[in-house]
């Protein structure tokens, strides 16, 4: 894995009331479109409706995995479809996902993320939307990392 560089600039403002969303420094529409396409082109990824996010969001499901094996591995509550990642709409452009707490804290320190406002397990994070092509690549890698960690925790190959 390539080390993640620090995110340049200041952090965007994020809502303090739910649903948690990014309020500024949104992805330009073309970059957001490329990002969404790149995420849904990842192997084993299935697009769906989020069980926990507004209708404008897109859930990132893993083919063949219907439910989380344990709390903290999915953004959806136990019993819901496995949803380790969801992408918010173009008016927001942030991403919610799960990661190991240590890795999530590292991304917070590097300026890419903040803990999800409704975190229950210390694994839920908001990742800021990509502002350019370089950030797009980094955030796709973070999404890939989230999916791999979630699937590996289920005893499956990423």
N, C-alpha and C positions, 0 to 999 in steps of 0.2 A: 504494500500500500504506500502510495506517495504521501509524504507529510502534507497536512493541510496548512496553507499559509494563513496569516492573519487577514481578515477582511478589511480592505481599505475604507477609510472614512468613518463617519459616525454611525451609530446604530439608528435604524428608523424607529419612530414612535410606534407603539403597539397599543391597542385598546386595553383599557383596564376593566371593561365590562364585557361579558360574553356576547356572542362568540368571540374568542380571541382572534384578532386580525391585525394585519400590518396597515398602518395609516398613511405612510409616506414612503418615498424611495421605491415605488413599485417597479416591477419589471416592465420595460417597454413591451407593447403588444407582440412585436415580432419575436423578441427574445422569449417571452412567456410561451408563445406558440411552439417555438423550437424546444423549449424545456419540456412542455407537456408531451410533445411527440417523442422526445428522447426517453422519457420515463416509461411511456406505454410501449416502447419498442424493446425494453429490457426483457431478456429471456424469462419466461414463466410468469410474467405480469399480466393481470387481467383487470381491465377497467370496470368500475361499477359505481353504484350509488353509495355514498357514505352513510353509515348508520348513526353517526354522531355529529355531522357537520352540515352547514346549510346546503340547500339544493344546488347551488352553483358550484359546489365542490365535487371533486372526482376521487373516489376511493381507489387505492392501489391494492388489489388483492393478489394473492399468490395462487397460481393454478394448482388445484388439487388439495388446497388447505382451506377447510371450511370454518374452523373455529380455533381460537387460541388454546394452547395447551395449559397456560397458566396466566395469571394476571400480569400486566406490565409488558406483555409481548404484542399487544394489539391496542389500538386506540378505542376499539369498540368493547363494550362490557362483555364479560363472560357470557357465552351462549349466542352472541352475535357472530356474524361472519368475520373471519380473520381480516383485520384491516390495520396493518402496521404503518401505513402511510396514507395521507390524503392531501390532495392539492386544492388549494382554495381558488376561487375564480379570479378573472383578470382584474377585477376591481380591488383585489387584495394582494394576490401573488405570493403569499406565504405558504409554507408547507408545514404540516404537523406530522411528526413521525416518532418512532420509538428507537432508542439506542441504549447501549449499556450506560449506566449513570456516569461512569468515569469518562467515557468518550463524549457524552453529551456535555459534561462540565468543561471538557477541553474545548469544544466548539463554542460554548458560551464565552470562555476566556479569549478565544481567537476572534470574537465578534460576529460569528455566523448565526448564533442561536440565542435563545433564552428558554428557561424552563416553561413548559406549558402552564397557563394560569390555573388549569384544573388538574394538575398532575396528581396522581394517586400513588404512583410507584417509583417516582424519581427517574423514570425511563422516557417520559413524554416531553417532547421539545417542539418549539416553533423555530423553523429555519426561515431566514429572510429570503425573499424572492431574488433571483439573479438579475443584476443590472446590466450585464454585458456577457459576451461569449465566454470569457475566462471564468466568470462566476457561474455561468450555466454548467460548465464542465465539472466544477468543484461540487456544485449542489447535486448534480446527477450522481456523482460518486458517493456523496453522503446518503442519497436515497438508496443506492445500490448496497451500501454498507448496512443501512437499516434493514433492508430486505434479507440480506445474507445473515445478519445476526438473528433476526426473528425466525427465519427458517432453520438455521442451525440449532437454535434453542429447541426447535420442534423435532430435532433428530433427522433433518433432511439436508440434502446438499443444496447449496445456493446456486 
